[in-house]
Amino acid sequence: MNNILRYASVAAVLLAGSCTAPMNELTLSNDGAINHPITVESHYNSIKLPFSAAAAGLLPDESARFEDFVADYLAHASGSISISPPAGGDAPAAIRYFAERLADLGVPRSRIMVGTHQVSDGSAQVEIGYFGYLAQVDPCGDWSKDLANTAENQTSPNFGCATQHNIAAQVADPRDLIQPRSASAGDATRRATMLGNYEKGKVTAADKSPDQSAKVSDVSTQ
């Protein structure tokens, strides 16, 4: 009799374990950042522009494309930017032209790399490129779980995916998702002014205009 009871107890435990295992396997986090993590990878960005030494540079539309590309580089990259014209007679002129344009737009000369490349199709486009970072999330749309069946009281596989995609698309610099930026130096002039006012017993906060008031409405609450 005791053996029968012992076997029945073991069977009950095994049965309970077999019932709960699938629920544990389906467990999802309530944090969308865990379910759909953002990955940051190195990404090569480039632009190809027609250059003519005889025409002394770029046409207005191509010049605007070039300036937009350089602005994006200055905002999202910290490494070098390369200039690579087709090998040939116009290569030195193209390198000088784009190097001067890059410097005028604010790119340090120490970050400008130059070289040439061979072409077989006769095209004479200059390639400007740099390595930046790209934030991305796996595609949304996982409807493998029946949302009408909520007995487990768990989040859906899609939970948080759209929010993560929005964060990846809106982040100004994907490198900030890898590690925080170093703190910039404080304003020594402002610090000296505030310390001087403190020593003299004056107000240390900056003056506020009437437009900066936190007052919401003149309507009485009575």
VOBA-1610 file (N, C-alpha, C; in pm, whole numbers, padded with zeros to 5 digits, always signed):
BEGIN
Met+00083-00121+00000Met+00000+00000+00000Met+00085+00125+00000Asn+00191+00122+00083Asn+00279+00238+00089Asn+00346+00262-00045Asn+00385+00151-00114Asn+00448+00166-00244Asn+00351+00229-00344Ile+00224+00188-00335Ile+00124+00243-00427Ile+00111+00395-00405Leu+00106+00437-00278Leu+00094+00580-00247Leu+00218+00656-00294Arg+00336+00592-00275Arg+00461+00657-00315Arg+00464+00679-00466Tyr+00426+00575-00542Tyr+00425+00587-00688Tyr+00323+00691-00734Ala+00209+00696-00667Ala+00106+00793-00703Ala+00155+00935-00681Ser+00229+00958-00572Ser+00282+01091-00542Ser+00382+01133-00648Val+00474+01041-00684Val+00574+01072-00787Val+00505+01103-00919Ala+00404+01027-00955Ala+00332+01050-01080Ala+00264+01187-01080Ala+00210+01226-00963Ala+00143+01357-00954Ala+00242+01469-00974Val+00363+01456-00915Val+00466+01558-00931Val+00510+01568-01076Leu+00532+01453-01141Leu+00573+01454-01282Leu+00466+01515-01371Leu+00339+01485-01341Leu+00230+01539-01420Leu+00221+01690-01405Ala+00239+01740-01282Ala+00235+01884-01259Ala+00350+01953-01331Gly+00467+01890-01328Gly+00582+01949-01397Gly+00561+01954-01546Ser+00501+01849-01603Ser+00478+01847-01747Ser+00376+01951-01788Cys+00286+01989-01699Cys+00185+02090-01732Cys+00243+02231-01728Thr+00338+02257-01641Thr+00390+02393-01623Thr+00506+02423-01717Ala+00571+02322-01773Ala+00688+02346-01857Ala+00658+02433-01978Pro+00551+02404-02055Pro+00524+02487-02173Pro+00501+02632-02138Met+00438+02662-02024Met+00413+02800-01984Met+00543+02872-01956Asn+00639+02805-01896Asn+00769+02867-01869Asn+00843+02897-01998Glu+00829+02806-02096Glu+00897+02825-02223Glu+00842+02945-02300Leu+00712+02980-02277Leu+00649+03090-02348Leu+00665+03223-02277Thr+00731+03224-02162Thr+00740+03346-02083Thr+00814+03455-02158Leu+00752+03575-02165Leu+00814+03692-02225Leu+00826+03800-02120Ser+00920+03890-02141Ser+00942+03997-02047Ser+00840+04108-02066Asn+00811+04181-01962Asn+00726+04299-01972Asn+00804+04421-02020Asp+00932+04403-02044Asp+01019+04510-02093Asp+01045+04487-02242Gly+00993+04578-02327Gly+01010+04563-02471Gly+01155+04567-02515Ala+01240+04635-02437Ala+01382+04642-02472Ala+01450+04507-02460Ile+01395+04418-02377Ile+01451+04283-02363Ile+01397+04193-02473Asn+01269+04206-02504Asn+01210+04123-02609Asn+01262+04159-02748His+01290+04288-02770His+01333+04335-02901His+01452+04430-02884Pro+01570+04376-02857Pro+01687+04461-02832Pro+01732+04535-02957Ile+01788+04654-02935Ile+01845+04734-03043Ile+01991+04695-03059Thr+02031+04664-03182Thr+02170+04633-03211Thr+02233+04749-03287Val+02358+04776-03257Val+02432+04885-03322Val+02550+04824-03396Glu+02556+04847-03526Glu+02662+04790-03609Glu+02729+04899-03692Ser+02853+04873-03728Ser+02927+04964-03815Ser+02867+04958-03956His+02856+05075-04018His+02791+05083-04149His+02868+05180-04238Tyr+02895+05139-04362Tyr+02969+05224-04456Tyr+02870+05311-04534Asn+02891+05441-04528Asn+02808+05537-04600Asn+02893+05601-04709Ser+02839+05614-04828Ser+02916+05672-04937Ser+02825+05749-05032Ile+02886+05837-05107Ile+02817+05912-05210Ile+02910+05922-05329Lys+02854+05911-05449Lys+02933+05921-05570Lys+02889+06045-05648Leu+02987+06126-05686Leu+02958+06253-05751Leu+03040+06269-05878Pro+02978+06321-05983Pro+03055+06348-06105Pro+03140+06473-06086Phe+03265+06466-06124Phe+03356+06580-06110Phe+03423+06607-06243Ser+03431+06735-06275Ser+03497+06776-06398Ser+03595+06888-06364Ala+03722+06861-06389Ala+03823+06964-06364Ala+03800+07085-06454Ala+03753+07059-06577Ala+03729+07169-06670Ala+03616+07259-06622Ala+03514+07199-06557Ala+03401+07278-06506Ala+03428+07333-06367Ala+03547+07305-06315Ala+03590+07360-06184Ala+03499+07315-06070Gly+03459+07189-06068Gly+03388+07140-05951Gly+03258+07069-05981Leu+03157+07102-05899Leu+03028+07034-05905Leu+02919+07129-05951Leu+02815+07072-06009Leu+02695+07149-06040Leu+02620+07180-05910Pro+02534+07282-05909Pro+02466+07322-05784Pro+02392+07208-05714Asp+02318+07126-05788Asp+02244+07016-05724Asp+02339+06915-05661Glu+02447+06882-05731Glu+02543+06787-05676Glu+02616+06847-05557Ser+02640+06978-05561Ser+02706+07044-05449Ser+02618+07038-05324Ala+02487+07054-05341Ala+02395+07046-05227Ala+02394+06904-05169Arg+02395+06802-05254Arg+02402+06663-05207Arg+02529+06640-05128Phe+02638+06693-05176Phe+02767+06676-05108Phe+02764+06743-04970Glu+02711+06863-04960Glu+02707+06933-04833Glu+02617+06861-04732Asp+02504+06807-04779Asp+02417+06730-04689Asp+02488+06605-04638Phe+02563+06540-04725Phe+02636+06419-04687Phe+02742+06452-04581Val+02814+06561-04600Val+02917+06600-04505Val+02854+06640-04371Ala+02740+06707-04374Ala+02671+06744-04251Ala+02632+06620-04171Asp+02587+06516-04241Asp+02552+06391-04174Asp+02677+06325-04115Tyr+02787+06333-04186Tyr+02913+06278-04135Tyr+02955+06350-04006Leu+02950+06481-04007Leu+02992+06558-03889Leu+02901+06529-03769Ala+02775+06497-03795Ala+02680+06472-03687Ala+02687+06331-03632His+02726+06232-03713His+02713+06093-03671His+02841+06011-03677Ala+02952+06070-03713Ala+03076+05992-03725Ala+03190+06065-03656Ser+03290+05988-03618Ser+03407+06046-03552Ser+03538+06000-03616Gly+03528+05910-03714Gly+03649+05861-03780Gly+03684+05942-03902Ser+03758+05880-03992Ser+03805+05949-04111Ser+03699+05947-04222Ile+03713+06039-04315Ile+03631+06043-04434Ile+03725+06035-04554Ser+03689+05956-04653Ser+03781+05928-04764Ser+03735+05994-04893Ile+03834+06030-04975Ile+03811+06083-05109Ile+03879+05987-05206Ser+03802+05932-05300Ser+03857+05834-05393Ser+03808+05862-05535Pro+03883+05941-05614Pro+03849+05962-05754Pro+03904+05850-05840Pro+03854+05835-05961Pro+03912+05736-06053Pro+04057+05773-06085Ala+04142+05673-06094Ala+04282+05699-06128Ala+04290+05760-06267Gly+04370+05862-06282Gly+04381+05927-06412Gly+04426+06070-06398Gly+04416+06144-06507Gly+04468+06280-06509Gly+04395+06377-06419Asp+04262+06357-06398Asp+04185+06450-06315Asp+04192+06415-06166Ala+04254+06306-06128Ala+04255+06262-05989Ala+04315+06366-05895Pro+04434+06422-05922Pro+04490+06522-05830Pro+04399+06644-05813Ala+04339+06691-05923Ala+04250+06806-05913Ala+04126+06773-05831Ala+04071+06653-05847Ala+03954+06613-05770Ala+03987+06602-05622Ile+04102+06547-05591Ile+04141+06534-05450Ile+04157+06671-05387Arg+04224+06764-05457Arg+04242+06899-05402Arg+04107+06968-05383Tyr+04019+06953-05480Tyr+03889+07020-05474Tyr+03807+06970-05354Phe+03791+06839-05343Phe+03707+06786-05236Phe+03772+06802-05100Ala+03904+06795-05091Ala+03972+06815-04963Ala+03949+06957-04913Glu+03955+07056-05002Glu+03932+07194-04962Glu+03786+07216-04922Arg+03695+07153-04997Arg+03553+07166-04963Arg+03524+07105-04827Leu+03583+06987-04799Leu+03562+06923-04669Leu+03616+07009-04556Ala+03734+07065-04575Ala+03793+07152-04472Ala+03708+07276-04450Asp+03656+07335-04558Asp+03571+07454-04545Asp+03441+07423-04471Leu+03393+07301-04483Leu+03269+07261-04415Leu+03292+07217-04271Gly+03417+07218-04225Gly+03443+07189-04084Gly+03508+07057-04055Val+03547+06980-04156Val+03614+06852-04132Val+03762+06877-04106Pro+03816+06831-03993Pro+03960+06849-03967Pro+04042+06780-04077Arg+04148+06847-04120Arg+04231+06789-04227Arg+04294+06657-04185Ser+04316+06638-04056Ser+04376+06513-04009Ser+04282+06394-04028Arg+04153+06418-04052Arg+04056+06311-04069Arg+04020+06287-04216Ile+04090+06355-04307Ile+04063+06339-04450Ile+04164+06241-04510Met+04115+06130-04565Met+04200+06032-04630Met+04177+06037-04781Val+04283+06018-04858Val+04272+06027-05004Val+04329+05902-05069Gly+04281+05873-05189Gly+04328+05759-05267Gly+04258+05759-05401Thr+04287+05661-05483Thr+04222+05648-05613Thr+04173+05505-05631His+04086+05485-05728His+04037+05351-05758His+04029+05335-05910Gln+04036+05211-05952Gln+04031+05179-06093Gln+03885+05158-06136Val+03853+05202-06256Val+03718+05182-06310Val+03731+05113-06446Ser+03634+05029-06476Ser+03636+04956-06602Ser+03522+04995-06695Asp+03425+05071-06641Asp+03309+05107-06723Asp+03317+05249-06777Gly+03428+05317-06754Gly+03445+05451-06808Gly+03382+05561-06725Ser+03317+05527-06610Ser+03256+05630-06527Ser+03363+05711-06457Ala+03334+05837-06436Ala+03434+05927-06375Ala+03380+05990-06249Gln+03318+05908-06164Gln+03260+05960-06041Gln+03358+05947-05925Val+03355+06048-05839Val+03439+06049-05719Val+03356+05994-05603Glu+03412+05898-05529Glu+03341+05840-05414Glu+03392+05902-05285Ile+03298+05956-05207Ile+03327+06008-05074Ile+03260+05915-04974Gly+03333+05866-04875Gly+03274+05769-04784Gly+03331+05774-04643Tyr+03255+05719-04552Tyr+03298+05709-04412Tyr+03223+05594-04345Phe+03277+05546-04236Phe+03213+05443-04155Phe+03140+05510-04039Gly+03011+05482-04030Gly+02931+05530-03920Gly+02867+05413-03847Tyr+02765+05442-03768Tyr+02697+05337-03692Tyr+02549+05339-03724Leu+02489+05220-03728Leu+02348+05204-03761Leu+02279+05127-03650Ala+02171+05185-03598Ala+02090+05119-03495Ala+01972+05052-03563Gln+01947+04926-03531Gln+01837+04855-03595Gln+01779+04749-03501Val+01656+04708-03533Val+01582+04608-03456Val+01526+04507-03554Asp+01517+04382-03511Asp+01457+04279-03596Asp+01314+04319-03635Pro+01266+04277-03752Pro+01131+04317-03798Pro+01022+04277-03699Cys+00920+04361-03693Cys+00803+04330-03611Cys+00708+04240-03691Gly+00601+04197-03625Gly+00499+04119-03692Gly+00494+03974-03651Asp+00534+03942-03527Asp+00528+03805-03478Asp+00389+03780-03419Trp+00303+03721-03500Trp+00168+03689-03453Trp+00152+03539-03427Ser+00256+03474-03384Ser+00253+03330-03361Ser+00169+03293-03240Lys+00142+03389-03153Lys+00066+03359-03032Lys-00076+03411-03046Asp-00173+03331-03004Asp-00313+03369-03011Asp-00342+03472-02902Leu-00367+03598-02943Leu-00390+03703-02845Leu-00525+03689-02774Ala-00613+03608-02830Ala-00742+03584-02765Ala-00731+03486-02650Asn-00620+03412-02646Asn-00598+03315-02539Asn-00501+03376-02438Thr-00553+03434-02332Thr-00470+03505-02234Thr-00467+03433-02099Ala-00488+03303-02100Ala-00490+03229-01974Ala-00357+03237-01901Glu-00246+03249-01977Glu-00114+03256-01914Glu-00082+03396-01861Asn-00164+03497-01903Asn-00144+03635-01858Asn-00004+03685-01892Gln+00036+03663-02017Gln+00169+03703-02062Gln+00158+03806-02174Thr+00264+03879-02196Thr+00267+03976-02304Thr+00280+03904-02438Ser+00242+03973-02546Ser+00251+03914-02679Ser+00394+03923-02730Pro+00433+03839-02826Pro+00570+03845-02880Pro+00603+03979-02944Asn+00502+04053-02989Asn+00524+04182-03054Asn+00540+04296-02954Phe+00518+04271-02825Phe+00515+04378-02727Phe+00647+04457-02726Gly+00638+04588-02745Gly+00754+04675-02739Gly+00831+04688-02869Cys+00793+04611-02973Cys+00872+04611-03097Cys+00865+04747-03167Ala+00744+04804-03180Ala+00730+04932-03249Ala+00803+05042-03175Thr+00797+05041-03043Thr+00867+05143-02965Thr+01017+05133-02985Gln+01071+05013-02987Gln+01213+04994-03008Gln+01255+05042-03147His+01171+05017-03248His+01200+05065-03383His+01203+05218-03386Asn+01111+05281-03315Asn+01107+05427-03312Asn+01232+05484-03245Ile+01276+05421-03137Ile+01396+05468-03068Ile+01517+05454-03159Ala+01529+05340-03227Ala+01643+05318-03316Ala+01644+05419-03431Ala+01525+05457-03479Ala+01517+05551-03591Ala+01543+05695-03548Gln+01512+05728-03423Gln+01519+05866-03379Gln+01648+05901-03306Val+01722+05802-03259Val+01843+05833-03182Val+01940+05914-03268Ala+01991+06024-03214Ala+02078+06112-03291Ala+02210+06046-03327Asp+02267+05975-03232Asp+02395+05909-03256Asp+02388+05768-03197Pro+02382+05664-03283Pro+02372+05527-03231Pro+02483+05488-03135Arg+02596+05557-03140Arg+02705+05525-03047Arg+02663+05548-02902Asp+02564+05636-02880Asp+02517+05661-02744Asp+02451+05538-02684Leu+02405+05444-02768Leu+02344+05321-02718Leu+02450+05219-02675Ile+02575+05242-02718Ile+02684+05152-02682Ile+02748+05195-02551Gln+02780+05323-02541Gln+02838+05377-02419Gln+02807+05527-02412Pro+02798+05582-02292Pro+02767+05725-02279Pro+02883+05812-02324Arg+02849+05932-02368Arg+02954+06026-02407Arg+03026+06079-02283Ser+03149+06117-02302Ser+03224+06177-02191Ser+03171+06317-02165Ala+03176+06360-02040Ala+03126+06492-02004Ala+03216+06601-02061Ser+03154+06704-02113Ser+03231+06816-02165Ser+03277+06906-02050Ala+03375+06986-02077Ala+03430+07076-01974Ala+03326+07180-01935Gly+03327+07220-01808Gly+03235+07321-01760Gly+03271+07460-01812Asp+03176+07551-01804Asp+03198+07689-01847Asp+03268+07764-01735Ala+03398+07789-01752Ala+03476+07853-01646Ala+03428+07995-01618Thr+03386+08067-01722Thr+03339+08204-01702Thr+03211+08207-01621Arg+03116+08118-01654Arg+02991+08113-01579Arg+03015+08069-01436Arg+03105+07974-01417Arg+03136+07927-01283Arg+03193+08040-01198Ala+03282+08120-01255Ala+03341+08232-01181Ala+03236+08337-01147Thr+03142+08362-01239Thr+03037+08459-01214Thr+02947+08414-01099Met+02906+08286-01101Met+02819+08235-00995Met+02889+08236-00860Leu+03018+08199-00857Leu+03091+08198-00732Leu+03106+08340-00677Gly+03131+08437-00768Gly+03141+08576-00724Gly+03011+08627-00667Asn+02898+08594-00730Asn+02768+08636-00678Asn+02739+08571-00544Tyr+02779+08445-00527Tyr+02756+08375-00401Tyr+02835+08442-00288Glu+02959+08476-00316Glu+03042+08540-00214Glu+02990+08678-00175Lys+02922+08744-00268Lys+02868+08878-00242Lys+02725+08874-00189Gly+02669+08754-00175Gly+02533+08740-00127Gly+02427+08770-00230Lys+02463+08767-00356Lys+02368+08794-00463Lys+02304+08664-00512Val+02199+08681-00591Val+02131+08565-00648Val+02223+08500-00750Thr+02236+08368-00741Thr+02326+08296-00833Thr+02254+08243-00956Ala+02121+08237-00954Ala+02047+08185-01068Ala+02042+08290-01179Ala+02022+08243-01301Ala+02011+08333-01415Ala+01878+08406-01411Asp+01876+08528-01464Asp+01753+08606-01469Asp+01654+08541-01565Lys+01525+08549-01530Lys+01419+08495-01613Lys+01330+08607-01665Ser+01291+08594-01789Ser+01199+08691-01848Ser+01055+08654-01813Pro+00959+08747-01827Pro+00818+08713-01799Pro+00767+08596-01882Asp+00824+08577-02003Asp+00779+08467-02088Asp+00818+08331-02032Gln+00914+08327-01939Gln+00959+08201-01881Gln+00886+08165-01753Ser+00778+08237-01722Ser+00701+08209-01601Ser+00631+08075-01613Ala+00618+08007-01499Ala+00549+07878-01497Ala+00399+07894-01475Lys+00350+08017-01473Lys+00209+08042-01452Lys+00130+07992-01570Val+00025+07913-01546Val-00052+07852-01653Val-00171+07937-01693Ser-00246+07989-01597Ser-00369+08059-01628Ser-00399+08163-01522Asp-00473+08270-01559Asp-00517+08371-01464Asp-00655+08340-01408Val-00717+08230-01452Val-00852+08193-01406Val-00845+08150-01261Ser-00935+08201-01180Ser-00938+08168-01037Ser-00986+08025-01019Thr-00931+07959-00921Thr-00971+07821-00890Thr-01086+07816-00794Gln-01132+07933-00743Gln-01242+07933-00647Gln-01376+07912-00717
//
